[in-house]
Amino acid sequence: MNAAFAVWLTGLPACGKSTIAKALLEMLHARGIDVAVLESDALRRQLTPYPRYDEAERELFYATLAHLGEFLVSRGVPVIFDATANRRAYREAACARIERFAEVFVDTPLEVCAARDPKGLYRAAREGKSVTLPGAQSAYEAPLNPDLSVRGDAGTPQEAAAAIVALLERRGWI
């Protein structure tokens, strides 16, 4: 395997990031490539057990996430970021820190994400119990020039993961 790399899956909550990350992890493992998945929901529970989801907390959280990714990649561990990262600046900061970085936009319409709503986030937003949900009450800044866009509402997660693998192959990263 070549030097390590990072793939950041970004998109609205419930767009399919985690499902695609799992499929990508399985495909890379099948090739004998061990990968770390930095999943924002799990890490947030550890780093901010009582999250406020305000801008200051998000800035700190995503800076920490980028640092963790940089640390792992610098030690030869490929990374998959499974994180909304609603501001472009969060993802751009990670890209600036990690040489082999690919931003993958999981493009899924808001209505589809809200209908899926596996964690009840959109329902909570509708009921006024949440005021910071990206795409609902706070902005989600889609990538301007992602390295790859995949649809989260068309095809299968495996097809999306295969497109990411193809990107990594074209770049000579795997």
C-alpha positions, 0 to 999 in steps of 0.5 A, a space after each residue: 500500500 502507498 502512503 496513508 490518505 484521508 477521505 472525508 464523507 460530508 453531507 446533511 445528517 441522514 444523507 447516507 454517510 455512515 452507511 457508505 463509510 461502512 461499505 467503504 471500510 469493508 471494501 478496503 478491508 477486503 483488499 487488506 487495507 486497515 482503515 480508521 473510521 472517525 465517526 463524528 457521532 461516536 467521537 462527539 459523545 467522548 469529546 463533548 458529552 453534553 454537546 451544545 452544537 454551537 459554533 464555538 463547540 463545532 469549531 473545536 470539535 472539527 479542529 480536534 477531528 482534523 488533528 486526529 485524522 492528521 495524526 493517524 495519517 502521519 503514522 500510516 493509518 488511512 482514515 475515513 471521516 464520517 462527519 457532517 462538518 457543516 462549514 466548508 472551513 472545517 473540511 478545508 482546514 483538514 485538507 490543509 493539514 492532510 496531504 492525501 485528502 479527498 472530500 466526498 460529498 454525499 448529495 442527498 435532498 433534504 426531504 429524503 434525509 428528513 424522511 429517513 431521520 434514523 436518530 429523530 433529528 429532523 423531528 426534533 427540529 420540527 418540534 422546536 427541540 433542536 435549533 442547530 440542525 445543519 440543513 434545517 435551522 443552521 447552514 450546511 455549506 456543500 462543497 464547492 469542488 468536492 473530489 467526488 460527489 455520490 448520491 445518497 438517494 440513488 444506487 447502493 452504498 456499495 456503488 458509492 463506496 466503489 466510486 470512492 475506491 476508484 478515486 483512490 486507485 486513480 490517485 495511486 493511493 491504493 
